[in-house]
């Protein structure tokens, strides 16, 4: 066995151990909101309703703070995968990751297109292996805000809209204790490698629209930490787009849209302040 082969074997063993730890923790959860109560993969799509009002929520660095640095942990996981799978240097791995992220919105799209990487294997080694349980805990203030939003009756559905595969997205909301407060999820389906579609691609927004039953973009609210995704929502005519910027705009995710076109917030729970009409009152 060569040094490279030995290193890759060790890498796979470490990932396998972490996957087992992650699953055991997920199976042990008992806190409120730790169970998904909506159909993840719908057997039948709803008919589009021109009057339906839907609030679309991004997940990563949106439903939890970017200061948790999960993104940094994910970047380390991605680079480890690049280095071990493609047998490239750390510098080359960084270059490829940044290039694919900027061009396609996800590193995996470039890997599938140019390196014949199996997307589901990538998901297992990168996203599924993250020790999220060491970072994310039930967020009671977020849960309270979402319950207020649901109970207000101002919107008909709360919908998750993520560029991650479903495993990662669902694990996040289960750990945060809010998995029971949503009506569905639109995710990047890594199983369909020939049509790997993610935000800000218009087709990703169309998929979310169809899966949620939204009939008119004007009846949609959308919150995301990506400037490119928010700009696409604005271009499509979404009723109100909210750009979440915790500290400063990350231009890798796209430049901030014009301030007269969107609302900027620092934390997800600021929504009650900037869209009070959705929470059953005119002002706070």
N, C-alpha and C positions, 0 to 999 in steps of 0.2 A: 504494500500500500504506500502510495506517495504521500508527501507532506500535505499537498493540496487535498487529496482524497481523505486523509485522516482528519484534516481541519473541517471538511464538509460533513463528515460523519459525526463529529463532535457537535457541530452546529445543529444538525438535525435532531440529535439526542436532546440537546438543551431545549429546543423548541417543543419537542414532544413532551418533555417533563412539564414545561410551563403550560401547555395546552391542558394537561390533566389537572393541574392546580386551578386554572381558570374555570374549567367546567365544574369541578367539585365545589368551588365557591359559589358559582351561579346556581347550582342545584340546592345549595343550603340557604338561599335567601328566604326571608320570611316577612320583611318589612312591607308596609302598605305601598302599593304601586310596583311591586317587584315582578308581577305577572302580566304578560301581554294578554289583553282581552279582545283584541280586534283580529280579523283574519289577515294574516300576513300576505298570503298569495291568494287573491280572490279567484274563485271559480267562475264567477260571472261578473262582468263589468257593469256598473250602474249606468242607467240612461242619463245623458247630460241634462242637467236642470238649470235653466237660465236664471232661476231665482236663488239657487243654492249659494251660500256664503261660506267660504273655506279659508282658514288661516293655515298657511304652510310654514313649517318650522324646519330650518336646517338643524343639524345635531351638533357636529364637532365644532368646538370653539364658539358655540352659540348657546346651547342649552346648558353647557358648563363653561366656566371661564377659561380663556386661553392661558391665563397665568397658572393653570394647573400643569402646563407644559406637556400635556399629552401629545401635542403636535411634535414637540422635540423628541419625545420618546418614539413616536411613530417614524420620524425621520431616521433615527438610529436603526430602527428595525428594517426600514426600507433599504438603507445603505448596506446593512449586513446581508440582506438578501441579494442585492446587486453584486456585492463582492464575492459571495459564496456561490451564487448560481451562475453569474457571468464570468467569474474569475478575472475581475478587473481590480485596479487599485482603488484606494479610498477617494483619490482626487477624480478619477474617471467616473466612479459611482456617483459622486456629488454632481458632476457635470451632466451626466445622463438624467439623473433624477430631476434636476432643475429644468433642463430642457424639455423633458416630457411633461412636467407639471405645467409649465408656462404654455406649451403648445396645445395640450390635450385636456388639461384640467385634472388629470390623474396620471401618476407614473405608470400604472399598469397598462394604460392604453398604448404607450410607446413600447413597453415590454412585449405585449401581445403582437403588435404590428411588426416589430423589427427583430425580435429575438426568439420568437416561437415559444414564449413562456405560457404555461397553463395558468389562467387567471385564478382558478379555484385553489391551486397549490400556493400561488402568491398570497392569496387571502389568508390561507392557513398559517403560513410562515410569518406574515407581516401583521395583519390586523388582529386575527384571532389569538395570536400569541402575546399580545400586549397585556401586562398585569394591571388592567384597569381597576380592579378591586382594591389595589393599593393606593389609588388616587381618588376615585369617585365614591361619594357617599350619598345617602338620601338627602335631597335638598328640599327642606320643608317650606322655605319661602317660595321657591319655584313651584312646588306642588300647590301651595295656597293660591298663587296667582293664576295657575292654569284652571283650578277649580272655579275661581271667580269668573274667569273667561267663559268656561263651559256653562256655568249657571246663569250668566247674564242673558243668554239667548240671542246675543247680537250676531254670533256666527253659528253655523249649523254643524261644521266639522272642524276638528283640529287634526292636521295632517303632517306627518313627518316626511321630509323631502331631503334626501341625503345622497352624496356621491359615494358613500361607503356601500359595501355589500350588506345584506340584511343582518348577518350575524353580529357585526360590529355595532350597527345602529341600535338594534334591539338590546344588546348587552348594555349599552350606555344608558338607555332610558330605564332599564330594569334596575341598574345600580343606583340611578338617581331617584328612584321611587316614583316615577311618573308614567310608567308603561301602560297603566290602565286609563289614562286620561286622553288618549288619542284614538282616532277612528280608522287610521290606516297608515301605510308607509309606502312611499315610492323610493326605490333604491337603485343603485347601479348594479345591474344583474351580471355578475362576473361569469355566469354560466353561458351567456350568449356572447361569446368572444368575437363573433363576426359583426355584432351590432352593439359594441360596448359604448353605451351612451351615458353621458353625465353632464351636469350643469357646467358651463352656461349654454350648452347646446340646446337649441330651440326644441329639439325632439325630446329632451329630458323634461322640459316644461310641459310639452304636449302630453307626455306619458302621465305626469302628475295630474294634469287637468282631466284626462280620461279616467284614470283610476279612482280619483276622488269624486267624480261625477259633476265637477264644476262645468257650468255651461257658458260662463262669461268671465273672462279675466278681470273685468271691472269689479267683480264681486270677490276678488281674492286679496288677502293680506299675505305678506311674505317677509320673513326675517332671515337674514343670512349675514355671515361675517365677510363674505367675498364681494368685493366691489364689482367684479365682472358678472357675478350671478345677479346682484341687485340691478345692475344696468340692463341686463337681459329682461328681468322682470318689468322694469320701466318700459323698455321697448315693446314688450308684449301688451302693455296697457293694464298691468295689474293695478288694482284699486289703490293700494298703499304698500310701499316697499320700505322696509326698515333695515338700515345698515348698522350692524353691531360692530363697533370699534372700541375694544376695551382700552387700548393705550394709543396706538397710532396705526394708520392705514398700512397694511402689508401689501405693497404694490405687486408682489408676486401673485396675489389674489385678484389683481385688477385695481385700477385707480378708483378713488371715491367718486360716485356719481355727483352731479351738480346738487348743491344743497336745496334748491327749489324743487327738485324732482323726488327726493327721498327724505326720510327722517333718520337721524343718527342717534344711537343710544350707546351707552357704555356697558350696560349689563342687561340681561334678558328681562329682569324684573322691573326695569325702567319702563316697560311697555304700558303699564297702568297709568303712567304719567303722560306719555306722548299720544296714546290713543284711548283717552278716558271714556269715549263714547262706547267702546267695546265692553266696558266693565260696569255699565249701568249707571254712570253718572257723567255729568257735563264737565266737571273740573275736580281737581284734587288739591 
